[in-house]
Amino acid sequence: MNTKVMSLSCQNKTTHGKSKDKSTFHRVNNTIILGGNCDGDIFNEKKWTESLKDYRNWECIEFNTPISIFQLIPGDLRKEVYKFIGKKILYTGTLNCIYHFYQAGIYRK
């Protein structure tokens, strides 16, 4: 789901359009919102949120250098977590999946 919100320190006006990688974006008051359907110059958060219920407005986002959530805690605590769990949790990459949607919000495996 392509719903990424991040703060920006730039202009205080409303703009919208297409980014380089063809994601829809909408910028309002130092915030950029990716994904969904933004109609017109006036941003309507409720309408945008409602548009995310339709999977056709979704777009996959790319993981850039993912890190383990356990790297965020101190080393000694990380060792205790590994000891408690019994093994290290590793990743090798991302898994591509194909979902077949029947209608917005419902898929079959």
Residue pairs with C-beta under 8 A, 6 or more apart in sequence:
1 35
1 52
1 58
2 23
2 34
2 35
2 36
2 58
2 59
2 60
2 61
3 33
3 34
3 35
3 36
3 52
4 33
4 34
4 35
4 61
5 31
5 32
5 33
5 34
6 31
6 32
7 30
7 31
8 27
8 30
8 31
8 32
9 30
10 30
12 29
12 30
14 26
14 27
14 28
14 29
14 41
14 42
14 43
15 26
15 27
16 24
16 25
16 26
16 27
16 38
16 41
16 43
17 25
18 24
18 25
19 25
19 34
22 59
23 34
23 35
23 59
23 61
24 34
24 35
24 36
24 37
24 38
24 59
25 32
25 33
25 34
26 32
26 33
26 38
26 43
26 48
27 33
28 43
33 43
33 48
34 61
35 52
35 57
35 58
35 59
36 48
36 49
36 51
36 52
36 57
37 47
37 48
37 51
37 54
37 57
38 48
39 47
51 57
52 58
53 104
53 105
54 104
55 101
55 104
55 105
55 107
56 104
63 94
66 91
66 94
68 89
68 90
68 91
70 78
70 81
70 82
70 89
71 78
73 81
82 88
99 107
99 108
99 109
100 107
100 108
101 107
102 108
